[in-house]
Amino acid sequence: MNVPKPNLSSVDGITAPLRHTTFRRIWFASLLSNLGNLIQGVGAAWAMTQMTSGAGKVALVQTALMLPVMIISVPAGAIADMYDRRIVALVSLGIALASAAALTGVAWFGLITPRLLLALCFAIGSGMALLGPAWQSSVSEQAPTETLPAAIALNSISYNVARSAAPAIGGLVVAAAGAVAAFALNALLYLPLIVALLLWKRISEPSRLPPEGLRRAIVTGVRYITNSPSIKIVLTRSIITGVIGGAIIALMPLVARDLLNGGAQTYGIMLSAFGLGAVIGALSINGVRKRMSGEAAIRACALSLGGAIAAVALSREPVLTAVALVLAGAVWMMMWALFNIGVQLSAPRWVAGRSLAAYQAASSGGIALGSWGWGHLTDAAGVEAALLVSAALMLASPLMGLWLQMPRIGARGEEPEVPADPEVRLALTGRSGPLVVEVEYRVTQEKTRAFYDAMQEVQLLRQRNGAYGWSIARDIADPELWTERYCCPTWFDYLRQRSRSTNSDREMERRAIAFHMGPEPVRVRRMLERPFGSVRWKDDTPNRAAAEVLPVITSGAGGNT
């Protein structure tokens, strides 16, 4: 059968995902939702400046909006992987809509206080934190995988187009009708995205295994991330970048008020300049990825951002500050897009929500903690000094690449066919366990060092897919005999662990097995560590295993351990 070759020009184009109806509909609706969120942020920040003159509380508005992402995103990612992502997104929007309506009502009746404003901003942020992993991990279901980088960039453009327009619109709305109008407009602009998600006829393949419990799903996600070096590097760089660079966002109202002696309109213009630069950066991301490695691009962006922050700190002219903010917005956007693409293309689909949740927690948590710290430094030393410290740290941040070099990013591989279940002659239930797996290899003396190095990679793939207690041992009486051993909590967990291997994982296993010598294949033993309950000691003891139907498939590649 002749398979048509993809049109590379259309695949590489930034607008390629918009050719798909579902993505296009949700993208335009998310543009309006982002617009509402940012207008609400403008109203909240300005309302806080009217209630207090302390820089710390003004900066806490940004913290209240971003901190929920750090706190909630990990369980939110597990929920996104466990359940229908469309339903999760709708529930999340319902929470945000209810909180925005409450904020509107409180402001309308004149009951708003600094603490109440922060609390309701936190509630809105919580709804959006729950939405984030479900929405981002479903992008690959709304557009083809080959257009995923462009889809990620388009979602960033959506946010930053809104960032460009929202400050000016927000400034006009606040000036004309007060902060309450900004809060009400945000609530209304959630509705188009709710409608778009209701119209999405998501096709989900039912899993042959029941979903993990929330606690187990969180533990599995954490285990995957801690055993994935590339994702750990991206998350670490994201946290540090957020802490250092968060000053430019958190202190923007004070830049407008104290450095430029402006009001709400000046603040809106500065945010628009930053958002315009972010759109330029998003449109440039494909070209940057083609011409530069990930590490080189991150270093160039960090140096440019450090210079732009210094210019904002020293400038007293709105035009010069706006130009610096355009540059800052462009490189800020490119840095986060590179981090986001790195996570999405590194994580397999079964853990995509949890990986993206970890990324969101790292980035937003870094920005939130940085905002709090920069607010306190500003109270002590002033806006200019705080921004100059941020600029100096950002200029030094490329040194991180000496120890934490950004990984090379390739395309996400297709998920392989699930292997057939192993032969079982002992009556098991899904909760039977722990299960112990032992794999025996015979390796010649000359290849032991290379084999041992290969098994260190196998250890990481076993552990990130759900195994624990991994070890490799060598027989002292038969030095050519090596035994790999690992455990899974239950029989169902073992079946999940087998089904999670990607093409690269299978290739890594094949490289290790290639060291095995002799005509017989590697020997695999699967044993119950504590088989209490698997043996009926009396004839009249109920056989609980017989009443539980276990999933078994008869097709697929065998031999997987």
Backbone torsions as a table, in degrees:
resi	resn	phi	psi	omega
1	MET	NA	132.7	179.7
2	ASN	-83.8	121.5	178.6
3	VAL	-96.4	121.2	-179.3
4	PRO	-64.9	138.2	178.6
5	LYS	-77.1	139.4	179.9
6	PRO	-67.2	147.9	175.3
7	ASN	-78.4	102.9	-173.6
8	LEU	-62.9	-32.9	-179.7
9	SER	-65.8	-37.9	178.6
10	SER	-74.5	-34.8	179.1
11	VAL	-66.0	-42.8	-176.8
12	ASP	-76.3	-18.0	-176.3
13	GLY	-66.6	144.7	-177.5
14	ILE	-65.9	-25.7	-177.2
15	THR	-93.1	2.2	-176.3
16	ALA	-55.5	-44.0	-179.6
17	PRO	-62.8	-25.3	-178.3
18	LEU	-70.3	-9.4	175.8
19	ARG	-74.3	-10.1	-177.9
20	HIS	-102.9	124.5	-168.8
21	THR	-56.6	-47.3	-176.7
22	THR	-61.8	-46.7	179.9
23	PHE	-63.5	-43.4	-177.8
24	ARG	-61.5	-44.7	-178.4
25	ARG	-63.3	-46.8	-179.1
26	ILE	-69.2	-33.9	-179.7
27	TRP	-63.9	-47.1	-180.0
28	PHE	-65.6	-38.3	178.2
29	ALA	-66.5	-38.6	178.6
30	SER	-67.8	-29.3	174.8
31	LEU	-59.7	-44.5	178.9
32	LEU	-67.5	-40.1	178.9
33	SER	-63.6	-43.4	176.6
34	ASN	-61.8	-39.5	178.0
35	LEU	-59.2	-46.0	179.5
36	GLY	-63.5	-42.7	-180.0
37	ASN	-60.7	-42.9	-177.6
38	LEU	-72.9	-34.7	174.0
39	ILE	-63.3	-42.3	176.4
40	GLN	-61.2	-39.9	177.8
41	GLY	-62.5	-39.9	177.0
42	VAL	-62.1	-46.4	179.9
43	GLY	-62.3	-42.1	-178.7
44	ALA	-66.3	-43.8	-179.4
45	ALA	-63.7	-42.2	-178.8
46	TRP	-71.8	-35.5	176.6
47	ALA	-61.9	-37.8	179.7
48	MET	-67.4	-38.9	178.6
49	THR	-65.1	-26.3	178.3
50	GLN	-79.2	-24.1	-178.5
51	MET	-92.7	-23.3	-177.8
52	THR	-151.6	152.7	178.1
53	SER	-102.2	-1.8	-177.8
54	GLY	-73.4	130.0	-179.7
55	ALA	-66.0	-30.1	-178.5
56	GLY	-61.8	-45.1	-179.4
57	LYS	-71.4	-33.5	176.4
58	VAL	-63.0	-44.2	178.9
59	ALA	-67.5	-26.4	-179.9
60	LEU	-67.6	-19.2	174.7
61	VAL	-60.8	-46.2	177.5
62	GLN	-63.8	-38.8	178.5
63	THR	-64.1	-42.8	-179.4
64	ALA	-62.6	-34.3	179.7
65	LEU	-77.6	-30.1	-173.7
66	MET	-100.4	-27.8	-176.3
67	LEU	-59.3	-37.3	178.2
68	PRO	-57.5	-30.6	179.7
69	VAL	-63.1	-39.8	179.4
70	MET	-68.9	-37.0	-174.7
71	ILE	-82.5	-41.3	-169.6
72	ILE	-98.0	-21.6	-168.3
73	SER	-63.7	-30.9	-179.3
74	VAL	-65.5	-53.3	173.4
75	PRO	-64.2	-30.2	177.4
76	ALA	-64.1	-39.5	176.9
77	GLY	-64.5	-39.7	177.4
78	ALA	-64.3	-41.5	178.6
79	ILE	-63.5	-39.6	179.3
80	ALA	-63.4	-34.6	178.4
81	ASP	-79.9	-24.0	-176.2
82	MET	-86.2	-33.5	-170.6
83	TYR	-124.8	176.5	178.7
84	ASP	-61.6	119.0	-174.3
85	ARG	-66.6	-27.9	177.5
86	ARG	-66.8	-44.3	179.4
87	ILE	-65.0	-41.8	178.1
88	VAL	-59.5	-42.7	179.4
89	ALA	-63.7	-40.1	179.9
90	LEU	-65.8	-42.0	177.8
91	VAL	-63.3	-40.4	179.6
92	SER	-61.7	-44.6	179.1
93	LEU	-65.3	-32.8	176.8
94	GLY	-63.1	-40.5	177.7
95	ILE	-64.2	-46.0	-179.8
96	ALA	-63.8	-40.7	-179.6
97	LEU	-64.3	-44.0	179.6
98	ALA	-63.5	-40.4	179.9
99	SER	-68.0	-40.2	178.5
100	ALA	-65.3	-38.6	177.7
101	ALA	-65.2	-39.5	177.9
102	ALA	-63.7	-42.5	178.4
103	LEU	-62.6	-39.6	177.9
104	THR	-62.4	-44.8	-179.1
105	GLY	-64.5	-43.7	180.0
106	VAL	-62.5	-44.3	179.8
107	ALA	-67.1	-37.2	-178.5
108	TRP	-62.6	-39.0	-178.7
109	PHE	-88.9	6.9	175.6
110	GLY	71.0	26.6	-178.0
111	LEU	-100.2	5.7	-175.0
112	ILE	-70.3	137.8	174.6
113	THR	-132.8	163.6	179.1
114	PRO	-55.5	-43.5	-178.5
115	ARG	-68.0	-42.0	179.5
116	LEU	-66.1	-38.3	177.0
117	LEU	-60.7	-45.7	179.7
118	LEU	-65.0	-39.1	-179.1
119	ALA	-64.0	-43.8	-178.8
120	LEU	-73.4	-33.2	172.8
121	CYS	-62.5	-37.7	177.2
122	PHE	-64.7	-39.3	179.2
123	ALA	-65.6	-42.9	176.8
124	ILE	-62.9	-43.8	177.3
125	GLY	-61.1	-31.9	179.1
126	SER	-66.4	-42.7	176.6
127	GLY	-61.5	-42.3	179.9
128	MET	-70.7	-30.7	176.7
129	ALA	-66.3	-38.3	176.8
130	LEU	-69.3	-32.7	179.8
131	LEU	-70.2	-40.0	-169.0
132	GLY	-51.5	-57.4	-178.1
133	PRO	-61.7	-40.1	-179.7
134	ALA	-64.8	-41.4	-178.7
135	TRP	-70.3	-50.0	-175.4
136	GLN	-67.4	-39.0	-179.4
137	SER	-73.6	-13.2	177.6
138	SER	-93.4	0.0	179.8
139	VAL	-59.7	-39.2	-179.2
140	SER	-68.5	-13.9	175.3
141	GLU	-89.6	-15.0	-178.7
142	GLN	-97.4	-17.4	-179.2
143	ALA	-147.3	155.0	-179.3
144	PRO	-60.7	153.4	-176.9
145	THR	-59.5	-36.8	-176.7
146	GLU	-67.3	-16.6	177.6
147	THR	-100.0	9.8	-174.9
148	LEU	-59.3	-46.6	177.5
149	PRO	-57.3	-40.6	178.3
150	ALA	-66.4	-37.9	178.6
151	ALA	-64.6	-40.8	177.4
152	ILE	-62.5	-43.8	179.0
153	ALA	-63.9	-38.5	179.2
154	LEU	-65.2	-39.2	177.0
155	ASN	-64.0	-36.1	175.7
156	SER	-68.0	-38.5	176.8
157	ILE	-62.2	-41.9	178.2
158	SER	-54.9	-47.6	-179.4
159	TYR	-63.9	-40.8	-173.4
160	ASN	-84.6	-24.0	167.4
161	VAL	-62.7	-43.9	176.4
162	ALA	-62.2	-40.1	178.2
163	ARG	-61.7	-35.5	-179.8
164	SER	-69.2	-40.8	-175.3
165	ALA	-87.9	-34.0	-172.4
166	ALA	-59.9	-43.3	-178.8
167	PRO	-60.5	-43.5	178.8
168	ALA	-65.3	-45.7	178.5
169	ILE	-64.7	-44.7	179.5
170	GLY	-60.9	-42.1	177.8
171	GLY	-60.6	-41.9	178.2
172	LEU	-66.1	-42.2	-179.3
173	VAL	-64.4	-45.6	-179.7
174	VAL	-64.7	-41.7	-179.9
175	ALA	-65.8	-36.0	-175.2
176	ALA	-84.7	-39.9	-171.8
177	ALA	-131.4	1.6	178.4
178	GLY	89.0	172.3	-177.3
179	ALA	-63.2	-29.5	-178.4
180	VAL	-60.1	-34.3	178.7
181	ALA	-67.4	-37.4	176.9
182	ALA	-63.8	-39.7	179.6
183	PHE	-66.1	-41.7	-179.6
184	ALA	-66.3	-40.6	179.7
185	LEU	-63.5	-37.6	177.8
186	ASN	-61.1	-44.2	179.7
187	ALA	-60.3	-42.3	-179.0
188	LEU	-66.8	-35.1	-175.3
189	LEU	-79.3	-2.4	169.0
190	TYR	-74.7	-25.4	-171.1
191	LEU	-63.0	-43.0	179.4
192	PRO	-59.3	-36.8	179.4
193	LEU	-69.7	-36.9	175.7
194	ILE	-60.8	-43.5	178.9
195	VAL	-64.1	-43.7	-179.1
196	ALA	-61.5	-39.6	178.6
197	LEU	-69.9	-34.7	176.4
198	LEU	-65.7	-31.4	180.0
199	LEU	-80.3	-15.7	-178.5
200	TRP	-75.0	115.9	177.7
201	LYS	-90.8	80.1	-176.4
202	ARG	-70.6	131.2	177.2
203	ILE	-101.9	113.9	-179.4
204	SER	-116.5	136.2	177.9
205	GLU	-84.0	121.0	-179.4
206	PRO	-64.9	137.3	179.3
207	SER	-78.2	142.7	177.4
208	ARG	-76.8	-9.6	178.6
209	LEU	-114.7	147.2	176.3
210	PRO	-66.6	153.8	179.9
211	PRO	-65.6	151.8	174.5
212	GLU	-67.5	155.7	170.1
213	GLY	-68.6	159.8	-175.0
214	LEU	-60.2	-45.2	-178.9
215	ARG	-63.0	-44.1	179.5
216	ARG	-65.4	-38.1	179.6
217	ALA	-64.5	-39.1	178.0
218	ILE	-65.1	-45.1	179.9
219	VAL	-61.6	-42.4	179.2
220	THR	-62.4	-41.8	178.4
221	GLY	-64.0	-42.8	178.3
222	VAL	-63.7	-40.7	179.4
223	ARG	-63.3	-40.3	179.0
224	TYR	-62.3	-46.8	-176.0
225	ILE	-66.3	-41.9	-178.2
226	THR	-68.8	-19.6	177.7
227	ASN	-104.3	14.0	177.3
228	SER	-116.5	95.6	-175.4
229	PRO	-56.5	-39.4	-176.7
230	SER	-65.0	-42.1	179.9
231	ILE	-69.6	-37.4	178.3
232	LYS	-60.8	-39.8	179.4
233	ILE	-64.6	-45.6	-179.2
234	VAL	-62.1	-42.3	-179.3
235	LEU	-65.6	-41.0	179.1
236	THR	-63.6	-44.6	178.4
237	ARG	-64.3	-34.9	179.7
238	SER	-65.3	-44.7	179.8
239	ILE	-60.0	-48.7	-176.9
240	ILE	-64.7	-42.1	178.2
241	THR	-62.5	-41.8	179.5
242	GLY	-63.8	-43.4	180.0
243	VAL	-63.2	-46.2	-175.9
244	ILE	-73.3	-47.8	-173.8
245	GLY	-82.9	-10.6	-178.8
246	GLY	-62.6	-16.9	-179.2
247	ALA	-60.5	-39.1	-174.6
248	ILE	-65.2	-30.0	179.1
249	ILE	-85.5	-47.9	-175.5
250	ALA	-63.8	-34.9	-175.4
251	LEU	-96.5	7.3	-178.4
252	MET	-57.8	-43.1	177.5
253	PRO	-60.4	-35.8	-178.9
254	LEU	-76.2	-28.9	172.6
255	VAL	-60.6	-46.4	180.0
256	ALA	-66.0	-41.5	-174.4
257	ARG	-80.1	-45.4	-171.1
258	ASP	-95.9	-40.9	-178.2
259	LEU	-83.6	-35.8	-177.3
260	LEU	-104.8	-3.8	179.4
261	ASN	54.2	41.0	-178.4
262	GLY	-109.3	-174.6	179.4
263	GLY	-121.9	-151.2	-176.8
264	ALA	-62.2	-36.4	-179.0
265	GLN	-66.5	-42.9	177.6
266	THR	-62.1	-42.7	177.5
267	TYR	-58.8	-43.6	178.8
268	GLY	-63.1	-40.5	179.8
269	ILE	-65.8	-41.0	179.8
270	MET	-64.8	-42.3	177.0
271	LEU	-64.9	-36.1	177.8
272	SER	-64.5	-39.4	178.1
273	ALA	-63.1	-42.9	178.4
274	PHE	-63.1	-43.8	179.0
275	GLY	-66.0	-37.8	177.0
276	LEU	-61.9	-43.3	176.6
277	GLY	-61.6	-37.7	179.4
278	ALA	-64.4	-38.3	176.8
279	VAL	-63.7	-42.9	177.3
280	ILE	-60.3	-42.4	178.7
281	GLY	-63.7	-40.9	179.3
282	ALA	-65.2	-39.7	178.7
283	LEU	-67.4	-22.3	-176.7
284	SER	-94.4	-5.4	-169.2
285	ILE	-64.6	-37.9	-179.7
286	ASN	-62.9	-43.1	179.1
287	GLY	-65.3	-38.8	179.0
288	VAL	-64.1	-42.5	-179.1
289	ARG	-64.8	-31.1	180.0
290	LYS	-75.3	-32.5	-172.2
291	ARG	-97.1	-20.3	-174.0
292	MET	-134.0	150.5	171.8
293	SER	-71.8	165.4	179.6
294	GLY	-59.5	-43.2	-179.1
295	GLU	-65.6	-44.5	-179.9
296	ALA	-62.9	-40.1	180.0
297	ALA	-66.3	-42.6	179.6
298	ILE	-63.9	-40.9	179.3
299	ARG	-63.8	-44.9	-180.0
300	ALA	-62.5	-41.1	179.4
301	CYS	-65.8	-41.1	-179.4
302	ALA	-63.6	-43.5	179.0
303	LEU	-64.0	-41.7	179.1
304	SER	-66.1	-40.5	-179.7
305	LEU	-66.9	-40.1	177.0
306	GLY	-59.2	-43.8	177.6
307	GLY	-64.1	-40.0	-179.3
308	ALA	-66.1	-41.4	178.9
309	ILE	-63.8	-39.7	177.5
310	ALA	-62.2	-40.8	179.0
311	ALA	-63.7	-40.3	177.8
312	VAL	-63.2	-40.2	-179.0
313	ALA	-64.3	-37.3	-173.6
314	LEU	-91.5	-18.0	-175.1
315	SER	-79.7	144.2	171.5
316	ARG	-122.2	6.4	179.2
317	GLU	-105.6	124.1	-178.5
318	PRO	-55.5	-37.3	-177.5
319	VAL	-66.5	-47.0	179.6
320	LEU	-63.4	-41.8	177.8
321	THR	-61.8	-41.6	179.9
322	ALA	-63.5	-40.7	178.7
323	VAL	-63.4	-43.0	178.6
324	ALA	-63.4	-36.5	179.9
325	LEU	-71.6	-30.8	174.3
326	VAL	-61.2	-46.5	177.6
327	LEU	-63.3	-44.5	-179.9
328	ALA	-60.2	-43.5	179.7
329	GLY	-63.3	-39.4	-178.3
330	ALA	-64.7	-49.1	-176.4
331	VAL	-76.1	-31.7	174.9
332	TRP	-60.4	-45.8	179.5
333	MET	-62.7	-43.8	-177.7
334	MET	-65.5	-38.1	178.4
335	MET	-60.8	-48.5	-177.9
336	TRP	-69.6	-34.5	176.5
337	ALA	-64.3	-40.4	178.2
338	LEU	-64.9	-41.4	176.2
339	PHE	-62.4	-45.5	-177.7
340	ASN	-62.4	-47.1	178.8
341	ILE	-61.0	-40.7	179.8
342	GLY	-59.4	-41.9	179.5
343	VAL	-70.8	-46.8	-175.0
344	GLN	-64.8	-35.7	-178.7
345	LEU	-86.3	-8.6	178.9
346	SER	-94.9	-25.5	-173.1
347	ALA	-96.6	133.5	173.9
348	PRO	-69.2	165.3	-172.1
349	ARG	-62.4	-34.9	-173.6
350	TRP	-66.2	-21.1	-179.4
351	VAL	-123.2	17.0	-176.7
352	ALA	-61.6	-43.9	-179.3
353	GLY	-61.7	-43.0	-179.3
354	ARG	-70.2	-36.1	177.9
355	SER	-66.7	-43.5	177.8
356	LEU	-67.0	-33.8	176.6
357	ALA	-64.1	-41.7	177.4
358	ALA	-63.0	-39.7	177.2
359	TYR	-63.7	-44.3	178.5
360	GLN	-62.3	-42.8	179.2
361	ALA	-62.7	-40.1	-179.4
362	ALA	-66.5	-48.0	-176.6
363	SER	-70.3	-51.4	-178.0
364	SER	-69.5	-36.5	176.7
365	GLY	-63.9	-40.7	176.5
366	GLY	-62.0	-44.5	179.3
367	ILE	-64.8	-42.3	-178.5
368	ALA	-64.3	-47.4	179.3
369	LEU	-65.7	-39.5	177.2
370	GLY	-63.4	-41.2	179.4
371	SER	-60.2	-43.1	177.9
372	TRP	-61.6	-45.6	-179.1
373	GLY	-66.5	-42.2	179.8
374	TRP	-67.2	-32.6	176.2
375	GLY	-63.1	-43.6	179.3
376	HIS	-68.8	-38.6	177.1
377	LEU	-64.8	-36.1	178.3
378	THR	-65.8	-40.9	176.8
379	ASP	-59.3	-34.2	-176.2
380	ALA	-85.9	-37.1	-170.8
381	ALA	-123.6	-11.6	-179.4
382	GLY	101.8	162.6	-176.4
383	VAL	-64.6	-46.1	-176.4
384	GLU	-61.0	-45.4	-178.6
385	ALA	-64.0	-42.4	-179.6
386	ALA	-62.0	-43.1	-179.8
387	LEU	-67.2	-36.7	179.1
388	LEU	-67.0	-37.6	175.7
389	VAL	-63.7	-43.4	177.3
390	SER	-60.0	-42.9	-179.8
391	ALA	-62.7	-43.1	-179.2
392	ALA	-63.7	-43.3	178.8
393	LEU	-65.4	-38.1	179.6
394	MET	-67.2	-37.9	177.9
395	LEU	-65.9	-28.2	178.8
396	ALA	-87.0	-14.8	-173.1
397	SER	-62.8	-27.6	177.4
398	PRO	-59.3	-17.9	177.3
399	LEU	-63.1	-21.2	177.4
400	MET	-59.3	-28.2	-178.4
401	GLY	-62.8	-17.9	177.4
402	LEU	-68.3	-29.6	-179.3
403	TRP	-111.5	-30.6	-176.2
404	LEU	-124.7	69.0	-177.1
405	GLN	-72.3	134.6	179.2
406	MET	-58.8	134.5	-178.7
407	PRO	-71.6	155.0	173.6
408	ARG	-73.2	133.1	-174.1
409	ILE	-107.0	127.0	173.9
410	GLY	-113.0	-176.9	179.1
411	ALA	-76.9	148.0	177.3
412	ARG	-67.3	127.5	-179.2
413	GLY	-76.3	156.6	175.9
414	GLU	-68.8	143.7	178.3
415	GLU	-70.4	132.7	-179.2
416	PRO	-74.6	167.4	176.8
417	GLU	-67.9	140.4	-178.1
418	VAL	-67.6	132.0	-178.8
419	PRO	-69.4	157.9	177.0
420	ALA	-66.9	148.2	178.9
421	ASP	-67.9	148.4	179.9
422	PRO	-69.9	162.5	178.3
423	GLU	-68.3	133.4	-178.1
424	VAL	-130.9	125.7	175.8
425	ARG	-115.9	-3.5	176.5
426	LEU	-101.3	132.5	-179.7
427	ALA	-64.9	121.5	-177.0
428	LEU	-124.3	152.7	166.1
429	THR	-110.9	170.4	178.9
430	GLY	-62.3	-24.7	-178.1
431	ARG	-92.9	-1.0	179.5
432	SER	-61.2	135.7	-180.0
433	GLY	161.0	-178.3	-0.9
434	PRO	-66.6	152.8	177.6
435	LEU	-101.8	132.0	179.5
436	VAL	-109.5	131.5	179.0
437	VAL	-117.9	129.6	175.7
438	GLU	-123.8	131.6	-179.7
439	VAL	-122.5	123.6	-177.6
440	GLU	-102.4	130.1	177.9
441	TYR	-120.7	146.6	169.1
442	ARG	-113.3	121.1	-173.3
443	VAL	-129.9	134.2	178.8
444	THR	-67.4	155.3	-177.2
445	GLN	-58.2	-36.5	-175.4
446	GLU	-68.5	-21.7	-174.4
447	LYS	-107.5	10.2	-174.1
448	THR	-64.3	-40.3	-179.1
449	ARG	-64.7	-45.8	179.3
450	ALA	-64.6	-39.1	178.3
451	PHE	-63.7	-44.0	-179.5
452	TYR	-61.7	-42.0	178.1
453	ASP	-62.4	-41.4	179.3
454	ALA	-63.9	-36.1	-178.3
455	MET	-70.5	-23.0	175.4
456	GLN	-65.9	-34.7	174.7
457	GLU	-70.6	-38.2	177.4
458	VAL	-62.3	-38.5	177.8
459	GLN	-56.6	-46.2	-179.0
460	LEU	-62.4	-43.0	-177.7
461	LEU	-68.6	-37.8	177.0
462	ARG	-61.2	-47.4	-174.7
463	GLN	-70.1	-38.3	-179.5
464	ARG	-73.7	-18.4	177.0
465	ASN	-92.0	-0.8	171.5
466	GLY	127.5	-5.9	-179.6
467	ALA	-82.3	162.3	174.9
468	TYR	-143.7	169.9	177.5
469	GLY	64.5	34.6	-176.4
470	TRP	-72.9	143.2	174.2
471	SER	-154.1	159.8	174.3
472	ILE	-130.6	129.8	-175.2
473	ALA	-131.0	152.5	-179.4
474	ARG	-118.8	132.7	-178.1
475	ASP	-70.9	126.3	-177.0
476	ILE	-77.2	-20.4	177.4
477	ALA	-92.7	-20.1	-179.8
478	ASP	-136.3	82.7	-170.6
479	PRO	-59.5	-18.0	178.7
480	GLU	-81.3	-9.5	-177.4
481	LEU	-94.1	121.1	177.2
482	TRP	-118.5	142.2	180.0
483	THR	-126.2	117.9	172.6
484	GLU	-89.4	136.8	-178.0
485	ARG	-138.0	136.1	174.2
486	TYR	-154.3	167.2	-175.2
487	CYS	-127.7	155.4	170.3
488	CYS	-129.9	144.2	-173.7
489	PRO	-60.0	-42.4	-177.8
490	THR	-141.1	172.8	177.1
491	TRP	-61.8	-43.8	177.3
492	PHE	-61.5	-39.7	178.7
493	ASP	-64.2	-36.1	177.1
494	TYR	-65.4	-42.8	178.0
495	LEU	-63.6	-37.8	176.4
496	ARG	-64.6	-43.2	-178.9
497	GLN	-59.5	-40.5	179.3
498	ARG	-66.7	-37.9	-173.9
499	SER	-80.1	-8.7	-175.4
500	ARG	-89.9	-8.8	-176.7
501	SER	-65.7	131.8	177.0
502	THR	-91.5	177.0	178.2
503	ASN	-58.8	-40.6	180.0
504	SER	-67.8	-35.1	176.0
505	ASP	-63.9	-44.3	180.0
506	ARG	-62.9	-38.7	178.7
507	GLU	-64.9	-37.5	178.1
508	MET	-65.1	-41.5	176.2
509	GLU	-62.3	-41.1	-179.7
510	ARG	-64.5	-36.3	177.9
511	ARG	-64.0	-38.6	178.5
512	ALA	-68.9	-42.8	-179.0
513	ILE	-66.2	-26.9	-179.4
514	ALA	-62.4	-21.5	177.6
515	PHE	-76.2	-16.3	-177.7
516	HIS	-68.9	136.0	-179.0
517	MET	-114.1	161.9	176.8
518	GLY	103.8	163.6	-176.9
519	PRO	-74.7	-24.7	-178.2
520	GLU	-85.2	144.5	176.6
521	PRO	-70.9	170.5	176.3
522	VAL	-58.8	143.8	-178.4
523	ARG	-96.3	129.5	-178.5
524	VAL	-117.4	127.7	175.0
525	ARG	-116.7	134.8	176.4
526	ARG	-122.9	122.2	-171.6
527	MET	-135.7	147.8	170.5
528	LEU	-82.8	124.3	-178.9
529	GLU	-70.9	-38.3	178.8
530	ARG	-132.8	86.9	-172.4
531	PRO	-82.1	31.4	177.5
532	PHE	-62.8	130.1	-179.3
533	GLY	94.7	-17.1	179.3
534	SER	-83.5	-12.6	176.5
535	VAL	-116.2	128.0	177.1
536	ARG	-87.5	110.1	-175.3
537	TRP	-73.9	-22.8	177.4
538	LYS	-124.4	150.7	-177.9
539	ASP	-63.2	-30.2	-176.8
540	ASP	-91.7	6.2	176.1
541	THR	-71.2	127.9	-179.8
542	PRO	-60.1	137.4	177.7
543	ASN	-92.1	90.8	-177.3
544	ARG	-66.6	-29.3	-178.8
545	ALA	-66.1	-31.9	-177.8
546	ALA	-67.8	-24.4	-178.4
547	ALA	-86.3	-6.7	-177.7
548	GLU	-109.2	122.4	-178.9
549	VAL	-88.0	121.5	-179.6
550	LEU	-92.6	144.4	178.9
551	PRO	-72.6	129.0	177.1
552	VAL	-137.2	131.2	174.6
553	ILE	-116.5	150.4	-173.7
554	THR	-106.6	-6.4	179.5
555	SER	-113.3	168.2	177.1
556	GLY	113.2	168.4	-177.2
557	ALA	-74.9	130.2	177.9
558	GLY	-91.8	-177.4	174.1
559	GLY	85.6	-3.6	179.0
560	ASN	-75.7	138.1	-176.7
561	THR	-86.3	NA	NA
